[in-house]
Amino acid sequence: MQIESGLYSIDYFNTERGLGMGGYGPSIVLAGVAVKALLEVKMDTIHIRNAMLERIDKSLKGGRRDMGQAIFHEDTLMLKSLSVGGNCACLGIDGNALSDMREGQSVRYHPHNIDSAEQSAAALSAWLLWFNGAIAFTSIEQPYAV
């Protein structure tokens, strides 16, 4: 499945069961215009981070909030990585692409050890919660923050 909004595209999101370890994705490309706008917003991320972790907790059976984590670039709204717990199940920008991010270029969030439909759905749901909340603080015109 591929979804495009103009500011991001989602590739390879799958909730089919039985794909095996590492078979779930998602892979998300965030457009340079969004990266640049999010890097310009300096603010405390505690509230959006807590909302993301709560979403992960509610998405995973038995709750694993203690294993979830959201890491932002310095004091901005730009998300660098998101962990949904488990065996380092995360979605993040490759370390080699951090210079692209700092320059306001498009970046790709790569999945790592997302081994179940449940983890895939939790990661995508938390990422979309972050994006829709964070983009509203930028100068990007609506209707993108829907």
Secondary structure, DSSP 8 states (H G I E B T S, - for coil): -EEE-SSEEEE-----TT--TT----EEEE-HHHHHHHHH-B---HHHHHHHHHHHHHHSTT--GGGEEEEESTTBS-EEEEEEETTTEEEEE-GGGHHHHHTT--EEEEEES--SHHHHHHHHHHHHHHHHHHGGGSS--TTS--
